[in-house]
Structures are given as C-alpha cells and as structure tokens.
Amino acid sequence: MKTMKPKQPQPVTNKLKRIIAECGLSRYEIARRSGVSEAALSRFVNGQRGLSTDTLDRLARTLGLELVARQPKGRTTKGR
C-alpha cells in the first residue's frame, strides 16, 4: 500500500508561472500590460530569476489576481 504524503503548499511563484502559461496572453502582452520587461518575465517563467514582491504583485494584478501574505500555520509572532 502506497503512503500518501500530505500535499505541500505550492509556492506562489509556481502558481503564477502556471497561470501565465494558461491565461491565453502572450508574454509580450503580459509584460506590456504589467510594466514588467519582457526579458524579466521570460527569465522568471524559465526559472532563471526571481522577482521582487512589487513585480510579482504587478503581474498578479495584470492577471486578475491578488497576492495576500499569510503567516504559516503553527507560527506566532510572540516572543520576538
């Protein structure tokens, strides 16, 4: 019997890459609408480079998404 591992949360960058691939817009159009350079977008999608939080937010908004920061379960800010 195969043991099922709990599903790990998918990093926001992986989700965003998937949405970029599936949205029906060209990288050129996404770059134009978001104000992110096409080169930076291409490097991000190809896994060659990360993006700043501000840039990720601009891409998300362009695609009709909203980035929301959440604190991981089991962690608190007490005791800092």
N, C-alpha and C positions, 0 to 999 in steps of 0.2 A: 504494500500500500504506500502510495506516494504521500509524503508530508507536505502540506500546503504552507508556504511561508506567508506571513502577513504581508499584505500589499504595502510597499513603501510609498510614501508621498512622492509624486513626480515633481522635480524641480520646475519652477516657473519658466525657466529658460527652455526646457524640453517641451512644455505645453505651448509656449509661444512659437517655437520652431514648427511644431505640428500645425498650429493654426495658420501660420504664414504659408505653409505648403498647401493647405486645404482651402484657403479663403477664396481662391479664384482670381486674385490680383497678381500682377507681375511684381517682381522685386522692385523694378523701376517705379511702378505706380505707388507701392507702399512707401518707398523712400521719398518720393515726391510729396505725397500727402503728409508724411510724418515729419519731414525736415531732416531725416537721418540720411547720411550719404549712402548711395547705393553700394559703395565699396565696404563700408562698415556693416551694412545689413548683410551683404554676402559673406563677409568673414564670420559674422555671428552665426548665420544659418549653417555654415560649413564647419562650425566648431573651432575655428581658428582664433577667435577672440570673444571676450565677454563684452557686455555693455553696461554703462552706468545705470543707476536706478532711474535717473531722469530720462535717459534714452529708452529704457525698457517701458517706462510709463507712456512716452510719446507713441511708441509702436503699439502698445496695448490700446490706447485711446483711438488710434487710427483704425484699428481692427474692431472697434466697438466693445472693448474690454476695459475692466478697471482693475488695477493692481491694488491689493489690500494686504497690508502687513499684519500677520498674526503671530502671536507668541506660541512657540511649540508647546504641546501638552506636557504637563509634568514639570515645567519650569516656572519659577516665580522670580519676581524682581526683588523680593525681600532679602535682606542680608547682604546687600551690595555695599 
